[in-house]
Amino acid sequence: MLEWLKPAAFLGSIVYALIGVIIFWVSFLIIDKVTPYDLWGEIVEKQNVALGIVVGAMSLGICIIVAAAVHG
């Protein structure tokens, strides 16, 4: 009934979550290096809302791909 409370299942979930976050972080860093401008500076310092929306959508897309890959 409470299968997810077993230590092996709980630890597996934590490990897969960490793997997903690390893959997302690395892919975001790669995208940040590929773009010709500083994403963080444009979004935070210059308040570029349009770029923020695009980067948010891109981040969601990366997260969906990573979740699908981890889930199988």
C-alpha positions as CSV (number, residue, x, y, z in Angstrom):
1,M,0.0,0.0,0.0
2,L,2.6,2.5,1.0
3,E,5.2,1.3,-1.5
4,W,6.9,4.7,-1.9
5,L,7.8,4.7,1.9
6,K,10.2,1.8,1.5
7,P,13.8,2.9,1.8
8,A,14.8,1.6,-1.6
9,A,12.0,3.4,-3.4
10,F,12.5,6.6,-1.5
11,L,16.3,6.6,-2.1
12,G,15.7,5.8,-5.8
13,S,13.3,8.7,-6.1
14,I,15.9,11.1,-4.5
15,V,18.7,9.8,-6.8
16,Y,16.6,10.2,-9.9
17,A,15.4,13.7,-8.8
18,L,19.1,14.7,-8.3
19,I,20.1,13.3,-11.7
20,G,17.2,15.2,-13.3
21,V,18.2,18.5,-11.7
22,I,21.8,18.0,-12.6
23,I,21.0,17.2,-16.2
24,F,18.7,20.3,-16.4
25,W,21.4,22.5,-14.9
26,V,24.1,21.3,-17.3
27,S,21.8,21.7,-20.3
28,F,20.8,25.2,-19.2
29,L,24.5,26.2,-18.8
30,I,25.1,24.8,-22.3
31,I,22.3,26.9,-23.7
32,D,23.5,29.9,-21.8
33,K,27.0,29.5,-23.4
34,V,25.6,29.0,-26.9
35,T,23.5,32.1,-26.9
36,P,25.3,35.3,-28.0
37,Y,24.4,37.3,-24.9
38,D,24.2,36.8,-21.1
39,L,20.8,35.4,-20.3
40,W,20.9,36.1,-16.6
41,G,22.0,39.7,-17.2
42,E,19.3,40.3,-19.8
43,I,16.5,38.9,-17.7
44,V,17.5,40.2,-14.2
45,E,19.4,43.4,-14.9
46,K,17.7,44.7,-18.0
47,Q,14.2,43.2,-17.1
48,N,13.7,41.6,-20.5
49,V,10.3,40.0,-20.0
50,A,10.1,38.5,-23.5
51,L,13.4,36.7,-23.0
52,G,12.3,35.6,-19.6
53,I,9.2,33.9,-21.1
54,V,11.3,32.3,-23.8
55,V,13.8,30.9,-21.3
56,G,11.0,29.8,-19.0
57,A,9.4,27.9,-21.9
58,M,12.7,26.4,-22.9
59,S,13.4,25.3,-19.3
60,L,10.0,23.6,-19.1
61,G,10.7,21.8,-22.4
62,I,14.1,20.6,-21.0
63,C,12.4,19.5,-17.8
64,I,9.8,17.5,-19.7
65,I,12.5,15.8,-21.8
66,V,14.6,14.9,-18.7
67,A,11.6,13.6,-16.8
68,A,10.5,11.4,-19.7
69,A,14.1,10.1,-20.0
70,V,14.4,9.4,-16.3
71,H,10.9,7.9,-16.1
72,G,11.5,5.5,-19.0
